[in-house]
Amino acid sequence: MRVTYPDYYQAFRCIGPACQDNCCIGWEIDIDPISAARYQSPCGQLEAKFKDGIQWEDPPHFKLKEQERCYFLNERNLCDIQCALGEEGLCEICSQHPRFHEWFGDYKESGLGLCCEAVGRLIFAQEHPISFVQVSTSEIPDDDGPEKHLFQTISHIRSTAFSIVQDRNLSLRTRLCLLIELAHTYQTCLDQQDEDGLEQLLDLYCSKEYRQKMEGWYRSIPCSASEETWRGMLHLLKEQNPLDESWPQDMERLEEELPNLLSQAHAFWCHMADREYEMEHLAVYFLYRYLLKAAYDGDVLSKIGFAVVGCLAIRLMGLKRWQDTRQFSIIDQIELAKNYSKQVEYDADNVIELMEAIWAEDWADPRHLMSMVAGLFPAERKKDAGR
């Protein structure tokens, strides 16, 4: 089987007690059948703890103590199971988190979720464009892979999306607007089964001449998305199933301060001009994690829209943090991306709701998304920031 993963994937290490958050708090962790059977067998010093700390109903899961701490999370914020049995003693979820894997027949992709602070450090600390490593393994292929032709088509579309997002000759405004345009034009061709049109679009979007032409075009896009448009996006995020009780209040504060926030977008962009790669990496992360799934349902539009909305929401959250403190460090970026990821990505219903909104809601219309992008990202490129 061929396996692909980001260039930072193998560098991941859990930072344990040094983490400002904790993946063993606030989650009810299910236990896979193999681990459950192991925990039911004699385990020496942990035998009594397994008896008291696991709810054995289907599915079995670790009980939570006060403040929603996992029963096995000790006072040093370390896992008693790992301390006693080593990493091999962990259940599947605990040993894999925050890794994710997707299977496409004889092809597999692995990655690291942004819900983890240590992953944010890996992603946002590197200035060079993210690349991907492919290796061959002896893993048995999945029999239920996607239709091969559609898989190849979506793979080409995603490669084009990566090349657009990582084209540092273009402003961030142009890169994100091109993504939005790409989503809608490709979706039309896919729906109409227009293979000649798809090939022509691939050539067009890979053209430097076309990209430079659109750079000039997108400079003239109005950056005055209506408050109603912004509120549509924020209202959806606010009303999603909250993982953290502070999330709805955070979204409400963004709504309340929209006019003032957007008036400072250019100043914040100047502050961030030397760190444009952070937004680039964020877009690549979302595209990598979701877009290839369109090989199963043909839905390119919602996957790319999901990536753009993630960039818009996290950028707006960053603008709010900068407005409040007049500082915005990489630690701030990591924290906000982590909060968004935990809230939106780690609830399947929230992901589905947002992707469905890309199709159905007026605020997600391409002209409105482009106007929101223009409101947060000036037309200048990084080199123009100091002028």
GULO-395403 format. One record per residue (C-alpha): x, y, z; residue in three letters. Coordinates in pm, whole numbers, plus 32768, in hexadecimal, padded with zeros to 4 digits. Example, Ala and Ser with C-alpha at 12.3 -4.5 7.8 and 13.67 -1.06 7.14 Angstrom:
BEGIN
84CE7E3E830CALA85577F9682CASER
***
This chain:
BEGIN
800080008000MET807381617FB5ARG8066824880E3VAL808783C580DETHR80BD84AE8204TYR812D86198239PRO82A086638260ASP827286B283D3TYR81AD85748421TYR82C2849F84B0GLN834685BC8585ALA821185B58663PHE8248857087D3ARG8149859F88E8CYS81C686AF89D4ILE810086248AFBGLY80ED87088C2CPRO818A88288B68ALA804C88428A98CYS7F6C89688AF5GLN7E4088918A9CASP7E0A871F8AD8ASN7D6D861B89F5CYS7D1485498B2ACYS7C2486538BAEILE7AC686918B2DGLY7AB5855D8A4DTRP7A0784128A8EGLU7B08832689F3ILE7A8481E3895BASP7B5680A7897BILE7B877FC2884FASP7B2C7E4F887BPRO7C947DCF887CILE7CFE7EC5898BSER7BBF7E848A52ALA7C0C7D108A56ALA7D6E7D5D8AC9ARG7CF27E3F8BE1TYR7C077D2C8C5BGLN7D247C368C86SER7E047C3B8DBEPRO7ED97D7A8DACCYS7F927D828EF7GLY7F967EDB8F95GLN7E8D7F618EA6LEU7D927E478ECDGLU7CC67EF88FDAALA7CD580438F1CLYS7C587FA08DDEPHE7B367F0D8EA1LYS7AD5805D8F38ASP7B3B814B8E20GLY7A9680AC8CF0ILE792680AD8C98GLN78FD7F5C8BEFTRP77B17F9E8B40GLU77B97F9C89C5ASP78928047895DPRO797E802D8A86PRO7A1F81788AE4HIS7AF0821C8BF1PHE7A2B82C28D06LYS7A5684348D4BLEU7AB184C38E9ELYS7A7C86248F1EGLU7AB187398E1EGLN7A7B86308D0FGLU7BD885A08D3BARG7C15843E8CBFCYS7C1783498DE1TYR7D7D82E98D87PHE7E07844C8D6DLEU7ED5847F8EA8ASN7F2E85BC8F67GLU806585EE8E90ARG7F8A85ED8D57ASN802184A28CEDLEU7F6683658C8CCYS7F7982528D92ASP7F50814A8C83ILE807881C98BB9GLN814A81F78CF2CYS810D808D8D58ALA80F77FD78C0BLEU81A780BB8B13GLY8113814C89D4GLU80BA7FED895BGLU7FC67FD48A7FGLY7EEE80F289FDLEU7DA680B58949CYS7D92810587D6GLU7D00826387FAILE7E0082CE88FDCYS7F2A8240883FSER7EBC82D986F4GLN7E4284328760HIS7E69852E86C0PRO7EBD8463858AARG7DB6842A8480PHE7DB083348360HIS7CE483188222GLU7CDA81E48141TRP7C9B81EE7FCBPHE7CBD80867F59GLY7E3080427F2FASP7E8981A47F97TYR7E8B823980F6LYS7EC583948181GLU7F2E83E482E5SER7F4185318396GLY7F3985E984E0LEU7E0886A68560GLY7E23881585BDLEU7D6187D686FECYS7EB4878A879ACYS7F9A88A1880DGLU80D287DA87B4ALA805487B28650VAL8019892A8635GLY818189608698ARG81F5887D857ELEU8115891B8477ILE81348A8D84C4PHE82A28A948524ALA83238A3383CDGLN83488B4482CAGLU83838A6A8199HIS825789DF80D8PRO81CB889C8160ILE8224876E808DSER81B386058098PHE826C84BD80B8VAL81FA837C8011GLN827082218077VAL820A80BA8030SER81977FD68148THR81227E6F816FSER7FCE7EDD81F0GLU7EAB7E27814FILE7DE17F03805FPRO7C7B7F6480ACASP7B847EAD7FCEASP7A8A7FCD7FD3ASP7B5580D47F1DGLY7AC381E77E42PRO7A8E81CF7CCCGLU7BEC81F47C3CLYS7BA582F87B33HIS7AF583E17C26LEU7C0E83AC7D20PHE7D1184137C1BGLN7C3F85447BBCTHR7C1D85B97D24ILE7D91857B7D5CSER7DE186617C38HIS7CF087687CB8ILE7D90875E7E10ARG7EEF87797D7ESER7E7A88AF7CC6THR7DE7893A7E07ALA7F3088FE7EBEPHE7FF489AD7DADSER7F0E8ADC7DBCILE7F1B8AFB7F37VAL80968AD77F3BGLN80D68BCC7E1DASP81898CDC7EDFARG81998DBD7DAFASN80298E017DF2LEU7F838EBC7F0FSER7EC38DF1800DLEU7D888E9B7F90ARG7DC28E157E32THR7E1C8CB87EA9ARG7CDF8C907F76LEU7C028D2D7E6DCYS7C958C447D66LEU7C418B217E4DLEU7AD78B947E5EILE7AC68BBF7CE5GLU7B6B8A6C7CB2LEU7A6A89C17D93ALA79428A467CD1HIS79CB8A177B71THR7A4988B87BB6TYR790488567C62GLN784188C37B30THR791987EE7A4CCYS790586C57B37LEU778B86DB7B4BASP777186F179D0GLN787485DC79A2GLN793086CA78BDASP7A84862478B3GLU7B0A870777A0ASP7AA588347871GLY7B5587A379A2LEU7C98877678DFGLU7C8588D77859GLN7C49895F79B6LEU7D7488A17A3DLEU7E5089427935ASP7DB68A997972LEU7DE28A9C7AECTYR7F478A1E7ACFCYS7F9B8B3A79E0SER80788C4D7A70LYS7FE68D3F7975GLU7E838CF979E8TYR7EE18D187B56ARG7F8A8E667B1CGLN7E608EDD7A55LYS7D7D8E817B77MET7E678F2D7C6CGLU7E0C90717BBFGLY7C9D90147BAFTRP7C7E8FBD7D1FTYR7D1C91077D86ARG7BD891AE7D1DSER7AEE90C97DE2ILE7A2491967EDCPRO7A9E9151803CCYS795891BE80D9SER78A090788119ALA776190D681CBSER7746909B833EGLU76258FB582EBGLU77138ED98223THR78128EC7833BTRP77028E8B843BARG767D8D6A836EGLY77C88CB4838DMET77F98D0E84FBLEU76938CB28554HIS76C48B5584C5LEU78068B28858CLEU77628BB286C7LYS76388AC786AFGLU7702898A8676GLN771388868788ASN780C892B8877PRO792F885988EFLEU7995897189DAASP78928A4A8A88GLU79578B848A31SER793D8B4A88B8TRP77E48BE8887EPRO784B8D198947GLN798C8D3B887EASP78C98D388737MET77CD8E2F87C3GLU78E38F23881FARG79668F0D86BCLEU780C8F66863DGLU77EB908C872DGLU793B912186CAGLU793190DD8555LEU793C924684D6PRO7A6192A285B4ASN7B18915F8569LEU7AFB917E83F1LEU7B6E92E98400SER7CB8926A848EGLN7CEC914B839AALA7DF7920482D2HIS7EBD925D840AALA7EB190F3847BPHE7F2190808323TRP804E9167833CCYS809C90D18490HIS808B8F7383F8MET81358FBF82ABALA826C8EF58301ASP81978DCE836DARG80B68DA0823EGLU81268C378232TYR80528BEB8365GLU7F0F8C2182A4MET7FA38B64817FGLU7FEF8A39825DHIS7E928A4B82F0LEU7DF08A398199ALA7ED389188134VAL7E7588608274TYR7CFF88788231PHE7D26881E80C0LEU7DFE86F28114TYR7D148671821FARG7BC986948164TYR7BDF86CB7FEELEU7C41856D7F81LEU7B0884E98030LYS7A4E85797F05ALA7AC4843F7E4EALA79A383917F00TYR788E84917ECDASP7904857A7DB7GLY78D286A77E9AASP79FA878D7E5FVAL793788C77EB0LEU78F488838020SER7A5588048066LYS7B0289377FD5ILE79FA8A19806EGLY7A3E897881BFPHE7BB089CF8199ALA7B688B3B813DVAL7A728B69825CVAL7B718AD6834EGLY7C718BD682DBCYS7B768CF482F5LEU7AFD8C938451ALA7C588C5C84E4ILE7CD78DA08446ARG7BB38E6184DBLEU7BF58DC2862EMET7D608E2D860CGLY7CF98F9085B4LEU7C288F9B86F0LYS7D4B8F1F87C5ARG7E3290238728TRP7D349139875BGLN7D1A90E288CBASP7E8F90C18911THR7F45916687EDARG8012902787E4GLN7FE98EE68721PHE80F68DE2874BSER81178C8886B5ILE80938C088803ILE7F548CCF87C6ASP7F378C3B866AGLN7F648ADA86EFILE7E628B0E8800GLU7D548B9D871ELEU7D878A97860DALA7D77898A871ALYS7C348A1987AAASN7B918A2B8654TYR7C0288CD85F9SER7B808836873DLYS7A3188E3871AGLN79EE88AB85A8VAL7AC087848534GLU7A96869C865CTYR791D868A864FASP78A985D58516ALA775786858520ASP780387D88524ASN78D6877D83F3VAL77A387058335ILE76DA88398394GLU77E88926831BLEU781C886B81D4MET76A688688191GLU769D89DF81D0ALA779C8A1480BAILE769389987FC9TRP755F8A2E8067ALA75A68B778118GLU75AC8CCA806FASP76DF8D3A8134TRP77A38C1B8095ALA775A8C8E7F32ASP78A98CBF7E7DPRO787F8E367E57ARG78428E577FCBHIS79628D73802DLEU7A498E387F49MET79D38F7E7FE2SER7A1B8EF6813EMET7B768E8980CCVAL7BB08FE5803DALA7B4490818187GLY7C4D8FC3824ELEU7D678FAC8151PHE7DD990E8809APRO7E3490D97F2CALA7FA4911D7F6FGLU80A6900E7F8AARG81988FE580AALYS82A690B68000LYS81B691DE7FF0ASP816791E18163ALA827692D581C6GLY822393D780BCARG
***
